[in-house]
Amino acid sequence: MAKIKNRVGDHYGHWIVVAQDIEKTNETGKVYWDCECDCGCGTHKSIRTDALYQVKVGGCNNMVSSKPKTCAKCKKIFYPKKQAKTRQYCYDCVPEANYSSTLIRSKIKDWALEYKGNKCSCCGYDKCKEALEFHHINPKEKDFIISDRHISFTWDEAKKELDKCIVVCSNCHREIHAEIRKIEESNL
């Protein structure tokens, strides 16, 4: 049998050869290499020697895109994973494990409350974020309702809309709409 060139440490696309796959080589009669994806996720794959040269990009499902994106919240440059083409937020702002529209909406509400002060502008209530709401100071300037679940928007779009609002607790909000409570200039 011909001497086999040691390929350990060589890069082929996104795969790094870590060892010869002796078991598969003995089983098939062809030389196979145990390769690990270079994204750091720990994914291994056994690749035949002649196939190593055909690997152009490859990699696991965790591979990042070669196109950078700018996070819609913090403006940091990040590389979304290949299967996350529509992702708008970096992995620091919205962790990958829970990335869903429900989580995004919850995160945007957290960011919005933080942006607007985390408490009712009228009475100072700040115990439960679910009881805090956004009231448009001038309803004629309203482009969309922040809490509408049937629309999607970026953080920048949300900030523009939030600039037209004040944070109020649900009680004060009802009183404002019932015209029992007036919005003081000092609350704006």
C-alpha positions as CSV (number, residue, x, y, z in Angstrom):
1,M,0.0,0.0,0.0
2,A,1.2,3.5,-0.9
3,K,2.3,5.9,1.9
4,I,-0.5,8.1,3.0
5,K,0.2,11.9,3.2
6,N,-0.6,13.2,6.6
7,R,-3.2,15.9,6.2
8,V,-3.8,16.6,9.9
9,G,-4.1,20.4,10.4
10,D,-4.9,21.1,6.8
11,H,-7.9,23.3,5.9
12,Y,-10.4,22.3,3.2
13,G,-13.2,24.9,2.9
14,H,-14.5,25.2,6.5
15,W,-13.2,21.8,7.5
16,I,-9.9,21.2,9.4
17,V,-8.5,17.7,9.3
18,V,-7.9,16.5,12.9
19,A,-7.0,12.8,12.4
20,Q,-7.2,9.9,10.0
21,D,-10.5,8.0,10.3
22,I,-8.8,4.6,10.6
23,E,-12.1,2.7,11.2
24,K,-13.7,4.0,8.1
25,T,-10.5,3.7,6.1
26,N,-10.2,0.0,7.1
27,E,-13.9,-0.6,6.5
28,T,-14.0,0.9,2.9
29,G,-10.5,0.5,1.7
30,K,-10.3,4.2,0.9
31,V,-8.6,6.8,3.0
32,Y,-10.9,8.9,5.2
33,W,-10.1,11.8,7.4
34,D,-11.9,13.0,10.6
35,C,-12.6,16.7,10.0
36,E,-13.9,19.4,12.4
37,C,-15.8,22.4,11.3
38,D,-13.8,25.6,11.9
39,C,-16.8,27.5,13.4
40,G,-15.9,26.1,16.8
41,C,-19.2,24.2,17.3
42,G,-17.4,20.8,17.5
43,T,-19.1,19.2,14.5
44,H,-17.1,16.4,13.0
45,K,-17.4,14.7,9.6
46,S,-15.5,11.9,8.0
47,I,-14.4,13.0,4.5
48,R,-12.7,10.8,1.8
49,T,-9.2,12.1,0.7
50,D,-10.3,12.8,-2.9
51,A,-13.4,14.7,-1.6
52,L,-11.3,17.0,0.5
53,Y,-10.2,18.8,-2.6
54,Q,-13.8,19.3,-3.8
55,V,-14.9,20.9,-0.5
56,K,-15.2,24.6,-1.4
57,V,-17.3,26.1,1.5
58,G,-19.1,23.3,3.3
59,G,-19.2,23.3,7.0
60,C,-21.9,22.6,9.6
61,N,-25.3,24.3,9.9
62,N,-23.8,26.7,12.3
63,M,-21.5,28.2,9.7
64,V,-21.6,32.0,9.5
65,S,-22.5,33.9,6.4
66,S,-19.6,35.6,4.6
67,K,-21.7,38.8,4.4
68,P,-21.6,40.9,7.5
69,K,-24.7,42.7,8.9
70,T,-25.1,45.6,11.2
71,C,-27.2,44.9,14.3
72,A,-30.4,47.0,14.3
73,K,-30.0,47.7,18.0
74,C,-26.4,48.2,18.9
75,K,-25.0,48.9,15.4
76,K,-22.2,46.3,15.9
77,I,-21.1,44.3,12.9
78,F,-21.9,40.6,13.1
79,Y,-21.9,37.6,10.9
80,P,-25.3,35.7,11.0
81,K,-25.3,32.0,10.8
82,K,-26.1,30.6,7.3
83,Q,-29.6,29.6,8.3
84,A,-30.3,33.0,9.9
85,K,-30.4,35.1,6.7
86,T,-33.2,37.4,7.9
87,R,-31.6,38.0,11.4
88,Q,-31.5,41.8,12.2
89,Y,-30.0,41.6,15.7
90,C,-26.5,40.4,16.8
91,Y,-26.1,37.4,19.1
92,D,-25.3,39.7,22.0
93,C,-28.6,41.7,21.8
94,V,-30.7,38.6,21.0
95,P,-29.1,35.3,21.9
96,E,-29.5,32.6,19.3
97,A,-31.1,29.9,21.5
98,N,-34.3,31.8,21.8
99,Y,-34.5,33.7,18.6
100,S,-38.3,33.9,17.8
101,S,-40.7,36.7,17.0
102,T,-42.1,36.5,20.5
103,L,-38.6,36.9,22.0
104,I,-37.8,39.8,19.6
105,R,-41.0,41.6,20.6
106,S,-40.2,41.1,24.3
107,K,-36.7,42.4,23.7
108,I,-37.9,45.4,21.8
109,K,-40.3,46.2,24.7
110,D,-37.5,45.9,27.2
111,W,-35.3,48.2,25.0
112,A,-38.2,50.6,24.5
113,L,-38.9,50.8,28.3
114,E,-35.2,51.4,29.0
115,Y,-35.1,54.0,26.2
116,K,-38.1,55.8,27.7
117,G,-37.1,55.5,31.4
118,N,-38.7,52.2,32.7
119,K,-41.5,53.9,34.6
120,C,-44.9,55.5,34.3
121,S,-44.5,59.2,33.3
122,C,-47.5,60.1,35.4
123,C,-47.3,58.2,38.7
124,G,-43.8,56.7,38.6
125,Y,-45.1,53.0,38.7
126,D,-42.2,50.6,37.8
127,K,-43.0,47.2,39.3
128,C,-44.2,45.2,36.4
129,K,-43.1,45.8,32.8
130,E,-46.3,44.1,31.5
131,A,-48.3,46.9,33.1
132,L,-46.4,49.6,31.3
133,E,-47.7,50.9,28.0
134,F,-46.8,53.5,25.4
135,H,-49.2,56.4,24.9
136,H,-49.0,58.6,21.8
137,I,-49.0,62.2,22.8
138,N,-50.5,63.3,19.5
139,P,-52.6,60.4,18.0
140,K,-52.5,62.1,14.6
141,E,-48.7,61.5,14.4
142,K,-49.0,57.8,15.1
143,D,-47.5,55.7,12.3
144,F,-48.0,52.4,14.0
145,I,-48.8,50.9,17.4
146,I,-45.7,49.7,19.2
147,S,-47.5,46.7,20.7
148,D,-49.2,45.5,17.4
149,R,-48.2,41.9,17.0
150,H,-49.1,41.8,13.3
151,I,-46.4,44.2,12.1
152,S,-42.7,43.9,12.2
153,F,-40.3,46.8,12.6
154,T,-36.6,47.4,13.3
155,W,-35.3,49.0,16.5
156,D,-34.6,52.3,14.6
157,E,-38.3,52.4,13.4
158,A,-39.4,51.7,17.0
159,K,-37.3,54.5,18.4
160,K,-38.8,57.0,15.9
161,E,-42.3,55.9,17.0
162,L,-41.3,56.0,20.7
163,D,-40.2,59.6,20.4
164,K,-43.9,60.4,19.9
165,C,-44.9,58.5,23.1
166,I,-44.7,58.5,26.8
167,V,-44.6,55.5,29.1
168,V,-47.7,55.1,31.3
169,C,-49.0,52.4,33.5
170,S,-52.2,50.7,32.4
171,N,-54.2,52.6,35.1
172,C,-52.9,56.0,34.1
173,H,-53.3,55.1,30.4
174,R,-57.0,54.3,30.9
175,E,-57.5,57.5,32.9
176,I,-55.9,59.5,30.1
177,H,-58.2,58.0,27.5
178,A,-61.2,58.5,29.8
179,E,-60.0,62.2,30.1
180,I,-59.8,61.8,33.9
181,R,-56.1,62.4,33.8
182,K,-54.3,65.1,31.9
183,I,-50.7,64.7,30.7
184,E,-48.6,67.3,32.4
185,E,-45.9,69.2,30.5
186,S,-43.4,68.0,33.0
187,N,-44.2,64.4,32.0
188,L,-43.3,64.9,28.3
